[in-house]
Amino acid sequence: MPQPLFDYEAHLAACARGERQALRDLYVQESPRLLGVAKRLVRDTALAEDIVHDAFLKIWAGAARFDPARGSARGWMFSVTRHLALNFIRDNRREVHGEIDVQDNTETFEGQAHSSRIHLCLEQLEPARRSCILHAYVDGYSHAEISLKLGTPLGTVKAWIKRSLTALRECMG
C-alpha cells in the first residue's frame, strides 16, 4: 500500500503559524534532497550544509509569504535553497576574482541561451510528458509520487520520463 503523500503546503502553513514541529517535519522529509541540490551547486559538503541550514531559516521566516498559486510548496523550498547557493557562488566569485570580466559575461549569456533552449525543447513535449519531467526535475518528485499525482500507472510515468529525456537530449543537440 503506497504511503500518503507528504503535505508540504499544510506544513508551510503550520510554519507560518509558528508551529516548530512542522519545520522539523519539513527538515526530516526534504533536507537530504535539498542538501544534494546545494552540494551539486557549491561542490562542498560543509558549505552545502550551511546553505541548507540557512534555507530552512528562510523557509521558516518566509512561510507566510508562500503562495500556492505561484507553484508547489516543495518547488518553493528547492527554489529558496538554489537561490542561496547561487547567491553564495556569485558573491564568492566577486570576492575571488574582483570585477566580473568579459568571460564571466559570456558564460552568463551562454547560460541564459542554454536556459531558453531547454524551455523551447520542453514546450515540444506533450503536456503530460512535460509535466512528468517538471515534477521529477523541478519539484523533485519520485516516479511513484508523479504516478499518484497524475493518476497514471508507474510504468507509464517511467517510460514517459525516459523517452522525454531522450527527446530533450536530442533537441538540445
N, C-alpha and C positions, 0 to 999 in steps of 0.2 A: 504494500500500500504506500503510495507516494506521500512524503511529508508535506504538510501545508506550506505554501509559500510564505516567506518572511514578509511582514507588512512594514516596509520601510517608511511609508508615509505616516502611518499611525505612530511609529517610533519617533519620527521627527516632530510630529505634533506634540507628543509627550515631552520631548526635549524642550520644545517651546514653552510648555507649562512648567518647566523646571524639574521634571522627573529624571533624576540621575540614573535610575535603573535602565531607562530607555537608552541612554547614551552607552551604558555598559553593554546592553544587548546589541546595539549597533556595532560597537567595537568588536565584540566577540564574533559577530556574524561577518563583518566586512574587512576588518583590519588586515588579515593576510593578503587579500586581493589588492587592497589599497597600497600595502607595502610593496607588492610586486610591481604595481604601476610606478611608484616613486623610485624603486630600485632600477627599473629599466631606464628611467629618465636621468637620474643623477649618478648612477653606476657606483654607488657607495652605500653599503648596508646601514651603517650608523647614521649617516645623513638622511637616508630614506626613512629610518625610524623616527628621527626628529621631525621630518616633514609630515609623517602620518600623525604624530602627536599633535603638531600644530593644526593639522587638518581637522582633527576631532575637536580641538578647541574652537575652531571657526564654525564647525558644524553645530556645536552646542550653542555658540553665541548667535548664529545666524538661522537657527531652525525656524524661528517665527517668520523669517522672510522667504522661506522656501515656498515656491508657487507651483503646485502640481499641474497647472495649466501650461506651464512652460517646459515640462519634461518630467521624467521619473525621478523619484527621491534618490534612488540608487545612482542614477546618472549624475545627479547634482552632487552627491558625495564624491564621486570619481572626479568630477569637474573641479571641485574645491581642491582636491589633492593634486591633480595635474597642474592647476594654476600656481599653487605654492611651489611645486617642483620647478616649473618653468620660470617662475619669478626668481627662484634661487639661482638657476643656471644663468639667466640673463644678468642678474646683479653680480654674480661671481665672475662672469666673463668680463664685465666692465672693470672690476677690481683688478683682474689679472692682466687684461690687455689694454687698459686705459680707454682711449677713444675707440669707437667702433670703426673699423676700416672698411674699405670697399668690398673686400672679400666677404665680410660679415653681411653686408647689404645684399650681395649676390646670393649668399646662402639663404637669406630670408626670402628673397624674391623666388628662388628655386623652390623653397619650401611652400610658399603660397601657390605657386603654379602647380606643384605636385598635389596640394590640397584641393585645388579647383578641379584638377583632373580626376581625383578619386570621386568627387561629388558627381561629375559628369558620368563616370563609369557606374556609380551606384544608381543613378537615375535610369540607366539602361536595363537594370534588373527588374523582373516582375515584382510588383509591390509586396507580395507575401515573402519572396526570397530576400528582398531588400530589408524587410522587417526582421527576418531571422538574423541577417548579418549585423544589423544595427543593435539588436538585442544582445547578440553574442559579444560584439567587439566594442560597443559604446556603453551599454548598460551592464555588461559583464555577466549576463545570464548563462546558466548551463544549458546544454541541449534539452535536458528534461524540463527545466523551467520554461524554456521557449515553447516546448511542446504543450505544456499545460496552459500557458498564457494564450497561445494561438488556437488551442483545441485541435492540434494537428498531430498525427502519430509521430512518435520519436524517430523512427526510421526515416520518415519523410523529411523531418527537420534536419537530420544529419546529412541526408542526400542533398537537400537544397543548399545547405551551408557549403558542403564540399564542392558542388557544381558552381555555386556563386563565387566562391574564392577562385576557382579556376578561371571563370569568366572575368573577374576583376583583374587577375594577373595578366590575362591576355589583353584586356583593354588598356591597362597601364603600360603595356609594352615593355 
